[in-house]
Amino acid sequence: MLIGSLSLVGFPFLTGFYSKDVILELAYTKYTISGNFVFWLGSISVLFTSYYYFRLLFLTFLVPTNSFGRDISRCHDAPIPMAIPSILLALGSLFVGYLAKV
């Protein structure tokens, strides 16, 4: 969850950084009113996305839980068929951004 969230908010050297960086850079270098509008709208949306996902990570992992003990005792990790695609997506998020940059 951490790697996916960091990629989505555009953390450097992950895939989301390069896609957001290119879009904002191309919009900014248009030197038109619409390009400037798209740049600022994209920058504000990146700010809101970053805020939302860091808040999500904070409330998920750093704040004491708010649930009942019986619910906590039933929690378990994802089964292997569900964990394998998640691991592959996390690895893709880590390495595809770097390989696409080179």
Phi, psi and omega in degrees: 000324181294314182294318178297319179293318179295323177293319181293325180279354176090036178295137183304143179073010171250168188297323181295331180296315184289323179291316179293321181298316181293317181297312181292323179294316179293323178293321182290325183276004175289331181056039174235170179296316181292323177295319178295319178297315179295321178299311182290323176295318177295320179295320178292321179293325175295320178298313180294321178296317179297315179300313183297315184285327175290327175293319178299314179295320179297311182290333181280317190249337188252342182266141177302146184293156184246008188258174182281156180297325180293329177286323179292324181291339180270355181290147179207164176287164178292144176294161184305315180299336179270332183281327183299311177297326178294320178293318179297320178294322178294318178295320176297321178295326180285315192260333182292323177298318179291318181291327178289333180288324185287000000 
